[in-house]
Amino acid sequence: MTKPELLELIVNGENSGVEFKRDELRPEQLAKEVVAMANFQGGRILLGVDDDGTFTGIQRPNLERWVMDTVFRHYVHPMIIPFYEEIQANENHRVAVITIVQGVAKPYVVRSKDREDIYIRIGSTSQRATREQQARLYAHGGLLHTESLPVSGSGLQDLSLDRLRDYLSTFAGDQILPANDEDWWTRLCGLGFMVESTAGSAVCTIAGLVLFGHTPRRLLHQAGVRWMAFEGEEKSYNALDDRVVDGALVALWKTDAIGNREIVEGGLIEKLVAFMRPFVSRESDNVDASMSRQRQWLYPKAALREAIVNALAHRDWTRHEEIEIARYSDRLELLSPGALQNSMTVEKMLAGQRSARNPSVVEVLRDFGYVDARGMGVRNKIVPLLRKHNGTEPEFIATEDHLRLVLHRSPEQSKT
């Protein structure tokens, strides 16, 4: 970092990625700021600068050794390797700059006095994480898969046994299917679709309920999809369509004697596409040889399906909002609750990196053919298909609360 860059940081003041501190602080105080930034998006800690931006300079002897050997080695866990540098701010004061990147092993904790405390960055302050925030950090770091959490009040009666029989016989390789409730509990607990309860039975996990449940929203209110269609470019009270779509993620299939499979009853994805169809496609003006009008999709059907499946497969179950899909006159927006997990970024996602938040859900969807076998749907389907279809680029907007995907119509399409 150069001196002008340092002075610019100080002029702009403290924020979610910049913290000023005197160097006379205790090690656990510095560790708190380090952990909060690592649990957020990284940042810089300036030692030798007061809260109001005035220079106090480095006073502690062997500051770098103290920072690296005492604070980072003994108080910050898991291990973080920071970048440490000292800059001459003026004739009388040197400032130490500690740069921390966003951590990939969240949550990071401060170990002190036989305790482990988790901190996060909120604005320009570092605060102890709430239980809900801690759960999200564990999920982001891959230490907690919320899809495996039990859903209170649920039971075997909430699952479609016909769908489960098809899954077990077709993909799990079961030659003998469960014959009674106890057999079902044992088999589904082994697969992670149910967990044992203290009552001697079993309850559904989030994964089991959303994949195979009759009506998941009855017990898990953030399940399903909110679908809306608007005439103009903004939301309005007089929506063309506004509904919540519920149901099992996977369709019910039937296999005939020679192994051919067909859908008997659509799942959530098929139901949703059926409701969306009149608003994202139209009949062609041309009549083909069979005297039928071909349907033209305003967005590539394969890209649309991939975007819906991605939102359903990778949503964050610690968030209590449902997935939201809205059609406007010039675009389609898909909002999936939750930040990108485990240091994933939009750039990494577009490059083809994979990081499944809900691995059990993804694996089942892959078995049924909903998910690309290579997990490269964004790179190989959504982007090139939309580009080829109307010459536009999809927008991926990642925040701490959600991932928003915007599929644009071309200006010519928007006029019709």
N, C-alpha and C positions, 0 to 999 in steps of 0.2 A: 504494500500500500504506500502511496506517495503522500507527502505532506499536504498538498492541496486536497487529495481525496479524504484524508483524515479531517481536515478543517471543514470540508463540506458535510461530512457525517455529523460533526458536532453542531454546525449551524442548523441542520435539519432537526436536531433534537432526538430524544428517545422515541422509539416506536416498537412494534412487535418484533423487529429484527435487530434493534440496536439498544444497548444498555450501557449507561455510564456508572462507574463505581470508583471510589477511592480504593487504593490498594491496601488499606489497613483493615479490611473486612476479614471475618473469620472464614476458614475454608468451607464450612457447610453453607455459608451465605453465597460464596462464589459458585459452589456446586449447584445450588438451587437455580441460579440463572442459566448455567450450562445445561442442566437437565431440561429446563423449560424450553429452551431454544431447540435442543435436539429432538424433543417430543413434538415440536411445531415444525417450522420450516428452516431451521438453522438461523444463524445470525452472528453478530459481532458484539463482544463485550469490551469496552474501553476502560482500562484501569489507569487511574491518574486523572480522571475527569469527574467533577462534581455533578450533581443532578441538574444544576442550572447551566451546565456547559462550561464553567470556568475550569481552568487547569489547576490541578493540585500536584500533578507529576508523580513519578515513581519514587516512593519513599522506602519501600521494603527492600532490604538487601537480597540478592540472588532471587529476584522475583520469578524468573522463568523456571528455576528449579522448584520453587515452592508451588507454582501453578501445575507443573507437569508431574512432579513426584508426589506431592501431598494431595492436592485437590483432585486431579484426574485419576491418580492411581488408587487412592484410598476412599474417596467419597463418591465418585461417579461410577455407576454400574448400569449396564455392561460397559465395557471399555470404549472410550471415544478417543480418537487421535486428532487433536485440534491443530490449527496452524497458529503459531505464536510469533509475533514480531514487535519490535520496539521502534518508535518513530520520534524524532526530535521535533516537538510541536513548536517550540520557540527557544530562545536562548537559555531559559531557566528550567524548562519542563520537558521530560520525555514521557510518552504515553505508550502503554502496552496494549496491543490489539490482539484479542483471542477470537479466531474465526472458527465457528462450529457449523458443520453441514447438517442437513436434516438426517436424523438417525434412521438406520434400517433395522434396528433391533429393539423397537419400541415395546414396552415403555422403558425409558431410562429413569433411574431412581437415585436419590441421595441416601447413602448409607451413613447413618450417624446415630450414636447412642442406642445401638441395637434396634434401630428402626429403618424402614425403607419408605421414603416419601416420594410421591410422584407429583411433579409440577408441570404446568403447561403455561404457555404464553397467552395472555389475554390483553390486547392492546399493548401498552408499554409496561405492564406489570407481569410478574410471575406469580401464579397462584396455585395452591394445592388442587389437584384434579378431583372432581367429584367422582362418585362411583360410576356414573354413566360415561363420563369422559375417560375414566380408566379402562372401562370395557372397550371403548373404541380404540384406545391405544393398543391394548392387547390384541384386538382384531387386526389392526393395521400392521402390527409386528408379526402376525402369523402365529401368535401363541394361543389365540382363542378363536375358534370357529363358532360363531354364534348360531350357525345353522344346527349345531348339535345340542342346543339348549332345549330343555323340556317345555312343552306348552301346557300350562296348568288346565285341568278340566277336560283334557282330551283323552281319547281312548281308541281302541281298535275299531269301534263303531264309526269313527270319523274318517276312516280310510276306505278307499275303494278297493275291495279285495279282488275284484276282477282285474283291475289295473296291476295290482301286485302279483297276481297269479301269472299274468302275461309277462311281467318283468322277470320273475323268478325262473320261469320255464324257458324264456327266450334268451335272456342275457346272463342271468346268474348261473344257469346250468343245472338247476334243481330238477332231479328226476322224480322226486316225491315231494308234493306240496304239503304245507301244514294242514292238519286235519281238525284241529280244535284251537280254542283261544290260547291255551298255554303254548302250543307249538308255534302259533303265529307270534306271540310275544317273544319267544326265544329267538326265532329267526330274524325278526325285525330289529330286535335289540342288537343282534350281531351285525346287522347291516348299518346301524346308526339311524334307523328310521323311527325307533322307539327307545325309551330308556326305562329301566325298572323303577317302580314307585314303592313307597313304604307300605302301600296297601296290599302288596302282593301281586299286583297286576303290572301294567306298564302304561306309560303315557307317550304321546307322539313327540318327536323332536320337531323343530321348525322345518328341517329338511323333509322329514317324512310327511308332514302335514301339507306343505306347499306342493310337493311333488305328486302326492297320491290322495290328498284330502278331498272329500265331497265339496265342502264349502269352507275353505281355510279361514276366510274373513270372520266367520262366526266366533272363532277363538283367537285369531291373530289379526287384529284390526288393520295392520299395515300391509297385509297380503293383498293380492289382486292389483288391478290397474285402474286408475281414474282416466277415462277417455273423454276428450272434449273436442268439438269442432266449432270454429268461429268463421263468420263470413268475411271479416276484415283482417287487418294485420295486428290487432290487439284483442285481448280478452274483453268480452262484453256480457251483459246480463242475458241477452237474448241469444244464447248459444244454439247452433244448429243441432247439436247433439251433446249430451252430457250424462254420463253414466259411469258406474263402477262395475268392472267386470271381474267376476270371481270364478274359481274352479281349480281343479288339479292342473299342474303344469303340463303333465303328459296326457296325451290322448289315449283313449281305449282302442286297442287294436285287436283284430281278429286274424288268425293265421289259418289258411285252408290246408287241405290234405297234401298239397304239393309244395307248401312253404310260402305261398304268396301272402302278403300282409296288406290289410286295408284298414282304414280308420272306421270304427263303428260309432264312436262318439268323440267329438273334438274336445281338446283340453283348453286351458286358458288362452294359449297362443292362437289356436284356431278360432275360438269365440271372438277374441279381440280383433283379429284380422277381418272377420266377417262384419263386425260393426263398423270398422274403419273403411271398408271397401268402397262404399258409395262416395266417400269424401276424399279418397286418395286415388281414384281411378275414374274413368269415364268410358262410355261406349264410343267406338270409332264411328266416323261418318261413313266409312266404306263397308260394304257388304261382301263377305267372302263367297266362295263357290257353294257353300252349304246354306246360303241365304241367312247367315248369322253375322251379327256385328261383333267384331273382336273388341275385347276390353283393353284399353290403354291405361297403363299405370303412370301416375304423375311422378312417382319415384320408383326406382328399380325394385321389383317385388322381392328379390333375393336380399338386397341391401336393407330393405324395410324389415324383413323377417329377422335378419341378423341383428339389427339394432334393437328390436324388441326382445329377442332372446338374451342379448348381452345385458340389457337393463334388468331382466328378471333373474338372470344367473348370478350377477355380481353385486346386487344391491346390498346395502348394509342393514342388517336386521336389528342393530341397536338404535336405528332411527325409527321413529313412530309414524313417519309419513309414508303414504303409498306412492308407488311409481305413477308419474303423471305424463300423459301423452296428449299433446294439443296440436290440432291442425289449424293453420291460419291460411289466408289467401295466398301468401307468398312463401310459406315454409311449414315444416313439421318439426316440432320440438319434443324430445324425449328426455325426461328428467328422472334420474335414478338416484335415490337417497344415499348419502355417504360420500366421503372423500375417497380418492384413489388410495388403495391400500399398499402398505409395505414399500414406501418410497417410489411407487410407480408414478410416472408423469405422463402427460399426454404425448410428449415426444417419444418416450419409451414404448408406449402403447402403439403408436403409429409405426414404430420401427419393428414391431412384432414381438416384443417381450410379453410374457404371460405371468400372471400372478393371481390365481383363483382365490377369491375371498370365501367362496362356498364350494369347496371341492366335491362334496358328495352330490350336491345339486348339479354341478357341472358334469360330473361323470355320468349321472343318469341321463341328463339331456343329451350327452354325447352318444350314449348307447342307443337312444331313440332317434338319433340323427338330427336333433335340433341344433347341436353345436358342431362347428367345424372340427374334424378330427385332429387337426394340427393346432387349433386354437388361434388361427391367424385371420379370423373373419374381418376384423377392422381393416387390416392392411390389404387383404386380398379380395374383399367383397365390397364393403361399404364405400371405401375411398374410390377405387377404380370404376365400380359400377355407376356411382353417381356422376363421376366425371364424364364417363362415356354417355350416360343417359341425357344429361342436359348441360354439361360443361361447367358445373359448379363444384365447389369443394365443401365437404361437410365441416362443420365447426364443432370442436370438442372443447367445452368450457368446464374446467375443474375448479371447484372451491372446497372449502372445509366442510360444506354441507351436502354437496351433491355433484354429480357429473351430468352436464347438460349436452345433449347432442342435437345440433340443428341441421336439418336437411333442407336445402333451399330449392325452390323452383327457379327455373330460368326466368328472366324478365318477360319473355314472350309467353311462357306458360302462365305466369301470374295474371296476365291480362284476360285469360279465358276462363 
